Amino acid sequence: MTSYNIVSLFSGAGFLDFGFSENGFSIIRGYELVPEFADANNFNHQCRYGHDETIVYPGDITLVAAQDIPHSDGIIGGPPCQDFSVGNAKSPGVNGDRGKLVWDFLDKISYLKPNFFLFENVQALYKTRKHREEALEPMIEQFGEMGYEVYFKVLNTLEYGIPQDRSRVFIVGIKKGIIDTLKFHDLPGFQWPEPSHPNPKTLYPWPDTLEFGSNLDEEEYINGGNIPYELTVHSVIGNEKQLKGLHNHVSFRPYSNRFSTVPEGDVKRKSFKRLHRFRYSPTVAYGNNEVHLHPTLERRLTVREALRLQSVPDWYRFRDSTPLDKMFKMVSNGVAYHLAELLAQQIRTVLDNYSKIQGKSTEETLTITI
């Protein structure tokens, strides 16, 4: 199997990276500003693949010259999104210190000219008119001028079997020469992964909010069939016995009576949202005093439960010495792993088809020459 080399920018803890590296890609270099995030990424490269060398370099990517970044088949990354976030009252967009990083991503692509790239950011980059007009649309236009066929879409994790309501902007660019070659041979270009559960928020009869501690016929929801079980919180955090045997099943100690009074499924409040066993989770975003409570226990979610809501495999783990707040922040900032997998597979299909065509062209040339 061919493995395609990629560089990861704004690598974070590596959920996007590992979605690619588990599906036929090899991360040859990554860059991440926060040392704890870079360390977690490297730690899992070591645990999973036995890499002793540093893969993800800690530091400010804007201080890394494009010519010092290794050439690769592709570049993936999601610049920090706080300056575009709806939760940021000022929301400076591309004028903010972090918002400007989208242009650094674009500049790196312009110089390195990989065969493909993938860019990820918050939904507000599209939904907020200011950000759409000042950042998203100019980016797409400039990527096109660089010679890329550009594909843009807002994807929600819930539609892909992940029990979390998380919408994100994705831009995929693939060199026009590759797409034109595929079209010439009657092969499709890049295609977005097909949702496994279209329109889930309105299609299914989600249960009402319950008083905390209420009894519920769990078997009815697990085997009843009215709601896809895999879209419920219970499907990933309902087995406490299994979770206890996993790494990072830890959380902050309860300190408020709200841990025992907030109703199950009350997620409309700004903080102390309690998940419902048989609904999906709101966006995993633990920070700015936002706390998500376990559906049936008097505590917050654990790190492992949060990782599972992000569809991160159980083999992924943080060092036990990592501060809890850093663990939760890494989970919150990451791309949902399974969605990263699906995107990697779609990009790989394009590259594999192109590679086969190139191989056939070489064989034909050799035959003619001989």
C-alpha positions as CSV (number, residue, x, y, z in Angstrom):
1,M,0.0,0.0,0.0
2,T,1.3,3.4,-1.0
3,S,1.8,5.8,2.0
4,Y,1.6,9.5,1.3
5,N,3.7,11.9,3.3
6,I,2.0,14.9,4.9
7,V,3.0,17.9,7.0
8,S,0.7,19.0,9.8
9,L,0.4,22.7,10.7
10,F,-1.3,23.8,14.0
11,S,-1.1,20.1,14.9
12,G,-2.7,20.2,18.4
13,A,-2.9,16.9,20.2
14,G,-3.1,15.1,16.9
15,F,-6.7,14.0,16.4
16,L,-6.7,15.2,12.8
17,D,-3.2,13.8,12.3
18,F,-4.0,10.3,13.5
19,G,-7.1,10.2,11.4
20,F,-4.8,10.5,8.4
21,S,-1.9,8.4,9.7
22,E,-4.3,5.5,10.4
23,N,-5.5,5.6,6.8
24,G,-2.5,5.5,4.5
25,F,-0.7,8.7,5.3
26,S,2.5,9.4,7.2
27,I,3.1,12.5,9.2
28,I,6.7,13.5,8.5
29,R,6.6,16.8,10.4
30,G,4.2,18.8,12.6
31,Y,4.2,22.2,14.2
32,E,2.3,23.2,17.3
33,L,2.6,26.3,19.5
34,V,1.5,24.9,22.9
35,P,4.3,22.6,24.3
36,E,1.8,20.3,26.1
37,F,-0.2,19.8,22.9
38,A,3.0,18.9,20.9
39,D,4.1,16.6,23.6
40,A,0.8,14.7,23.6
41,N,1.0,14.4,19.8
42,N,4.6,13.0,20.0
43,F,3.8,10.8,22.9
44,N,1.1,9.0,20.9
45,H,3.3,8.8,17.8
46,Q,5.7,7.0,20.1
47,C,3.1,4.7,21.7
48,R,1.3,3.9,18.5
49,Y,4.2,3.7,15.9
50,G,7.3,3.4,18.0
51,H,8.7,6.8,16.8
52,D,11.6,7.9,19.0
53,E,12.3,11.0,17.1
54,T,10.3,14.3,17.4
55,I,7.6,14.5,14.8
56,V,5.7,17.5,16.0
57,Y,7.9,20.6,16.8
58,P,6.8,23.0,19.5
59,G,6.9,26.6,18.5
60,D,5.3,29.4,16.6
61,I,4.7,28.3,13.0
62,T,4.7,32.0,11.8
63,L,8.4,32.0,12.7
64,V,9.1,29.0,10.6
65,A,10.1,29.9,7.0
66,A,8.2,28.0,4.4
67,Q,11.5,26.8,2.8
68,D,12.4,25.1,6.1
69,I,9.3,22.9,6.0
70,P,9.8,19.6,4.3
71,H,8.1,19.0,1.0
72,S,5.3,16.5,1.1
73,D,2.2,15.2,-0.7
74,G,-0.1,17.1,1.4
75,I,-0.6,19.7,4.2
76,I,-3.3,19.5,6.8
77,G,-4.2,21.8,9.7
78,G,-6.7,24.0,11.5
79,P,-5.4,27.4,12.6
80,P,-6.7,28.5,16.0
81,C,-10.3,29.6,15.7
82,Q,-10.9,31.9,18.7
83,D,-10.9,35.1,16.6
84,F,-13.7,33.7,14.5
85,S,-15.7,32.0,17.2
86,V,-19.3,33.0,18.0
87,G,-18.3,32.6,21.7
88,N,-15.8,35.5,21.3
89,A,-17.8,38.7,21.9
90,K,-15.3,40.9,20.0
91,S,-14.7,38.2,17.3
92,P,-12.0,40.3,15.5
93,G,-11.7,37.7,12.7
94,V,-8.7,38.1,10.3
95,N,-7.7,41.2,12.1
96,G,-7.0,39.3,15.4
97,D,-3.6,37.8,16.2
98,R,-5.0,34.3,15.8
99,G,-7.3,35.2,12.9
100,K,-4.3,36.3,10.9
101,L,-3.0,32.7,11.0
102,V,-5.3,31.7,8.2
103,W,-3.1,33.8,5.9
104,D,0.0,32.1,7.2
105,F,-1.5,28.7,6.3
106,L,-2.3,30.1,2.8
107,D,1.2,31.5,2.4
108,K,2.8,28.1,3.3
109,I,0.6,26.4,0.8
110,S,1.5,28.9,-1.9
111,Y,5.2,28.3,-1.4
112,L,5.2,24.5,-0.8
113,K,2.6,23.6,-3.5
114,P,1.6,20.2,-2.1
115,N,-0.6,17.9,-4.2
116,F,-3.4,18.5,-1.7
117,F,-4.3,20.4,1.5
118,L,-7.0,20.2,4.1
119,F,-8.0,23.3,6.2
120,E,-10.4,23.1,9.2
121,N,-12.0,25.9,11.3
122,V,-15.1,26.9,13.2
123,Q,-18.5,27.2,11.5
124,A,-18.6,30.9,12.2
125,L,-16.0,31.4,9.5
126,Y,-18.8,30.7,7.1
127,K,-22.0,31.7,9.0
128,T,-20.7,35.1,10.1
129,R,-20.9,37.4,7.1
130,K,-17.9,39.5,8.2
131,H,-15.7,36.4,8.5
132,R,-17.0,34.9,5.3
133,E,-16.4,38.0,3.2
134,E,-13.0,38.9,4.8
135,A,-11.5,35.5,5.2
136,L,-13.3,32.5,3.8
137,E,-14.2,33.7,0.3
138,P,-10.8,35.4,-0.3
139,M,-9.0,32.2,0.8
140,I,-11.0,30.0,-1.5
141,E,-10.4,32.5,-4.4
142,Q,-6.6,32.6,-3.7
143,F,-6.3,28.8,-3.4
144,G,-8.0,28.6,-6.8
145,E,-5.5,31.1,-8.3
146,M,-2.7,29.0,-7.0
147,G,-3.9,26.1,-9.2
148,Y,-6.1,24.1,-6.8
149,E,-9.5,22.7,-7.4
150,V,-11.1,23.9,-4.1
151,Y,-13.9,22.1,-2.3
152,F,-15.7,23.7,0.6
153,K,-18.3,22.4,3.0
154,V,-19.6,22.7,6.6
155,L,-19.7,19.2,8.1
156,N,-21.5,18.2,11.3
157,T,-20.1,15.2,13.3
158,L,-23.6,14.0,14.2
159,E,-24.3,13.2,10.6
160,Y,-21.3,10.9,10.5
161,G,-22.3,8.7,13.5
162,I,-20.5,10.6,16.2
163,P,-22.8,11.5,19.2
164,Q,-21.9,15.1,19.2
165,D,-23.4,18.2,17.6
166,R,-20.2,19.8,16.2
167,S,-20.2,21.8,12.9
168,R,-16.9,22.8,11.3
169,V,-15.7,24.4,8.1
170,F,-13.5,22.2,5.9
171,I,-11.7,23.3,2.8
172,V,-10.0,20.6,0.6
173,G,-7.7,21.7,-2.2
174,I,-6.3,19.3,-4.8
175,K,-4.1,20.4,-7.7
176,K,-6.2,21.0,-10.8
177,G,-3.8,18.9,-12.9
178,I,-4.7,15.9,-10.8
179,I,-8.5,16.5,-11.0
180,D,-8.3,17.2,-14.8
181,T,-6.4,13.9,-15.3
182,L,-9.0,12.0,-13.3
183,K,-11.8,13.6,-15.3
184,F,-10.1,12.8,-18.6
185,H,-10.1,9.1,-17.5
186,D,-13.8,9.3,-16.4
187,L,-12.9,9.1,-12.7
188,P,-14.4,11.3,-10.1
189,G,-12.5,14.1,-8.3
190,F,-12.7,14.6,-4.6
191,Q,-16.0,13.7,-3.0
192,W,-17.2,14.5,0.5
193,P,-17.9,11.5,2.6
194,E,-21.6,10.6,2.6
195,P,-23.4,11.2,5.8
196,S,-24.5,8.0,7.6
197,H,-27.3,9.9,9.4
198,P,-28.7,12.9,7.4
199,N,-30.7,15.5,9.3
200,P,-30.5,13.6,12.6
201,K,-31.5,16.5,14.8
202,T,-35.0,16.8,13.3
203,L,-35.5,13.3,12.0
204,Y,-35.5,11.4,15.3
205,P,-37.8,11.6,18.4
206,W,-35.2,12.7,20.9
207,P,-36.3,12.2,24.6
208,D,-37.3,15.0,26.9
209,T,-35.3,16.4,29.8
210,L,-35.6,14.4,33.0
211,E,-35.2,15.1,36.7
212,F,-31.7,14.1,37.7
213,G,-31.7,10.5,39.0
214,S,-34.9,9.4,37.1
215,N,-35.3,5.8,36.1
216,L,-35.3,5.2,32.4
217,D,-35.9,2.0,30.4
218,E,-32.4,1.9,28.9
219,E,-33.1,-1.3,26.9
220,E,-35.9,0.4,25.0
221,Y,-33.4,3.1,23.7
222,I,-30.6,0.6,23.1
223,N,-32.6,-1.9,21.1
224,G,-35.8,0.0,20.4
225,G,-34.7,1.4,17.1
226,N,-36.5,4.8,17.2
227,I,-33.2,6.6,17.6
228,P,-29.9,5.2,16.3
229,Y,-28.1,4.1,19.4
230,E,-24.7,5.1,18.1
231,L,-25.9,8.8,18.1
232,T,-26.5,8.7,21.8
233,V,-24.1,9.7,24.6
234,H,-24.9,6.3,26.2
235,S,-23.3,4.4,23.3
236,V,-19.8,5.7,24.2
237,I,-19.9,6.5,27.9
238,G,-22.7,4.2,29.2
239,N,-20.4,1.3,30.2
240,E,-18.8,2.6,33.4
241,K,-17.1,-0.8,34.1
242,Q,-15.3,-0.7,30.7
243,L,-14.3,2.9,31.1
244,K,-12.7,2.3,34.5
245,G,-10.1,0.1,32.7
246,L,-9.0,2.8,30.3
247,H,-6.4,5.5,30.6
248,N,-7.4,9.1,31.5
249,H,-10.7,8.2,33.0
250,V,-10.2,11.1,35.4
251,S,-11.9,14.4,36.1
252,F,-12.2,17.4,38.5
253,R,-13.8,16.7,41.9
254,P,-17.4,17.9,42.4
255,Y,-17.6,21.2,44.3
256,S,-21.2,22.4,43.8
257,N,-24.7,21.3,44.6
258,R,-25.4,21.8,40.9
259,F,-23.8,18.4,40.3
260,S,-26.8,16.8,41.9
261,T,-29.6,19.2,40.9
262,V,-29.2,20.0,37.2
263,P,-31.8,18.0,35.2
264,E,-30.6,15.3,32.8
265,G,-30.6,16.7,29.3
266,D,-30.6,20.4,30.4
267,V,-28.0,21.7,28.0
268,K,-29.4,25.1,27.3
269,R,-27.6,26.9,30.2
270,K,-24.2,28.5,29.5
271,S,-22.5,26.2,32.0
272,F,-23.2,23.0,34.0
273,K,-24.9,21.4,31.1
274,R,-26.0,17.8,32.0
275,L,-26.0,15.4,29.1
276,H,-28.9,13.1,28.4
277,R,-28.1,9.4,28.2
278,F,-30.1,9.0,25.0
279,R,-29.4,12.2,23.2
280,Y,-26.3,13.5,21.5
281,S,-23.8,15.8,23.3
282,P,-23.6,19.5,22.6
283,T,-20.3,20.6,21.1
284,V,-17.4,19.3,23.2
285,A,-15.8,22.6,24.2
286,Y,-14.7,22.7,27.8
287,G,-13.4,26.1,28.7
288,N,-14.5,29.6,29.6
289,N,-16.3,28.1,32.6
290,E,-18.3,25.7,30.5
291,V,-18.9,22.4,32.4
292,H,-20.6,19.3,31.0
293,L,-22.0,16.9,33.6
294,H,-22.4,13.1,33.4
295,P,-26.0,12.1,32.7
296,T,-26.5,9.9,35.8
297,L,-23.5,10.6,38.1
298,E,-22.8,13.6,40.3
299,R,-19.7,14.7,38.5
300,R,-18.2,16.2,35.4
301,L,-17.4,14.1,32.4
302,T,-13.9,12.5,32.5
303,V,-11.2,13.0,30.0
304,R,-11.8,9.6,28.5
305,E,-15.5,10.2,28.2
306,A,-14.8,13.5,26.4
307,L,-12.3,11.7,24.1
308,R,-14.9,9.1,23.2
309,L,-17.4,11.9,22.4
310,Q,-14.8,13.1,20.0
311,S,-14.6,9.5,18.6
312,V,-11.0,9.2,19.5
313,P,-9.8,5.6,19.8
314,D,-9.1,4.1,23.2
315,W,-5.5,3.5,22.3
316,Y,-4.9,7.3,22.3
317,R,-4.0,8.7,25.7
318,F,-2.4,11.6,27.5
319,R,0.5,11.2,29.9
320,D,-0.9,10.7,33.4
321,S,1.2,13.7,34.5
322,T,-0.6,16.1,32.1
323,P,-2.7,18.7,34.0
324,L,-6.4,18.1,33.8
325,D,-7.2,21.5,32.3
326,K,-4.7,20.9,29.5
327,M,-6.2,17.5,28.7
328,F,-9.7,19.0,28.5
329,K,-8.5,21.9,26.3
330,M,-6.8,19.5,23.9
331,V,-9.9,17.4,23.6
332,S,-12.0,20.6,23.0
333,N,-9.7,22.0,20.3
334,G,-9.4,18.8,18.3
335,V,-11.1,17.6,15.1
336,A,-13.4,14.7,15.7
337,Y,-11.2,11.7,14.9
338,H,-13.7,9.6,12.9
339,L,-14.5,12.5,10.7
340,A,-10.8,13.0,10.1
341,E,-10.6,9.4,9.1
342,L,-13.4,9.7,6.6
343,L,-11.9,12.8,5.0
344,A,-8.5,11.0,4.8
345,Q,-10.1,8.1,3.0
346,Q,-11.7,10.3,0.4
347,I,-8.5,12.2,-0.3
348,R,-6.6,8.9,-0.5
349,T,-9.0,7.6,-3.1
350,V,-8.2,10.6,-5.3
351,L,-4.4,10.1,-4.9
352,D,-4.6,6.4,-5.5
353,N,-6.6,6.8,-8.7
354,Y,-4.2,9.4,-9.9
355,S,-1.2,7.2,-9.0
356,K,-2.7,4.3,-10.9
357,I,-3.2,6.4,-14.0
358,Q,0.4,7.7,-13.7
359,G,1.6,4.1,-13.5
360,K,-0.3,3.0,-16.6
361,S,1.0,6.1,-18.4
362,T,4.6,5.0,-17.5
363,E,4.0,1.5,-18.7
364,E,2.6,2.7,-22.0
365,T,5.5,5.0,-22.5
366,L,8.0,2.1,-21.9
367,T,6.1,-0.1,-24.3
368,I,6.3,2.5,-27.0
369,T,9.9,3.1,-26.4
370,I,10.8,-0.5,-26.5
